[in-house]
Amino acid sequence: MRRMWRAAGAVLSDFRIGRYEINNQQYAAFLNAVAVDDAHALYSRQHDVTIHGGIERSGSPGDYAYT
């Protein structure tokens, strides 16, 4: 007998999951390594230290720095 799968629910907001938890310092190091121009929008104002106690971005596109 062939089983058919049906959707049983939905997530109504952004949802991300990873294998390992990372902290702000680790994510800032990642951003400094790959996001000097942030062409892929890896930084969001939601990360900002003044809003959520997270990561601060300084500089301008092509010269961004994250702490």
C-alpha positions as CSV (number, residue, x, y, z in Angstrom):
1,M,0.0,0.0,0.0
2,R,1.4,3.4,-0.9
3,R,1.2,6.1,1.8
4,M,0.5,9.7,0.9
5,W,1.9,12.5,3.1
6,R,-0.2,15.5,3.9
7,A,0.8,18.8,5.4
8,A,0.0,18.9,9.1
9,G,0.8,22.4,10.0
10,A,2.6,25.6,9.1
11,V,5.1,28.1,10.6
12,L,3.7,31.5,10.2
13,S,6.9,33.5,10.8
14,D,10.5,33.4,9.8
15,F,12.1,30.2,11.1
16,R,15.7,29.2,11.0
17,I,17.4,26.2,12.6
18,G,21.0,25.2,12.8
19,R,22.9,22.3,14.2
20,Y,25.0,24.5,16.6
21,E,24.1,27.6,18.5
22,I,26.3,30.6,17.9
23,N,26.8,33.8,19.8
24,N,26.9,37.4,18.7
25,Q,30.7,37.5,18.8
26,Q,31.0,34.5,16.5
27,Y,28.4,35.9,14.1
28,A,30.2,39.3,14.1
29,A,33.5,37.4,13.2
30,F,31.6,35.7,10.3
31,L,30.2,39.1,9.1
32,N,33.7,40.6,9.2
33,A,35.0,37.8,7.1
34,V,32.3,37.8,4.4
35,A,30.2,40.9,4.5
36,V,32.3,44.0,4.0
37,D,29.8,45.1,1.4
38,D,26.9,42.9,2.7
39,A,25.7,42.1,-0.8
40,H,23.6,39.2,0.5
41,A,22.0,41.1,3.4
42,L,23.5,38.9,6.1
43,Y,23.2,41.8,8.6
44,S,19.8,43.1,9.6
45,R,18.9,46.1,11.8
46,Q,17.4,43.4,14.1
47,H,21.1,42.5,15.0
48,D,21.9,46.1,16.0
49,V,23.2,46.6,19.5
50,T,21.0,49.7,20.0
51,I,17.9,47.7,19.3
52,H,18.5,44.2,20.7
53,G,21.9,44.2,22.4
54,G,23.4,42.4,19.5
55,I,25.9,43.4,16.7
56,E,26.8,46.9,15.7
57,R,27.8,47.7,12.1
58,S,30.0,50.7,11.2
59,G,31.4,52.0,8.0
60,S,29.9,52.1,4.5
61,P,29.3,49.5,1.7
62,G,32.6,47.9,0.8
63,D,34.1,48.9,4.2
64,Y,31.6,47.6,6.8
65,A,33.0,46.4,10.1
66,Y,31.0,44.5,12.8
67,T,31.5,44.4,16.6
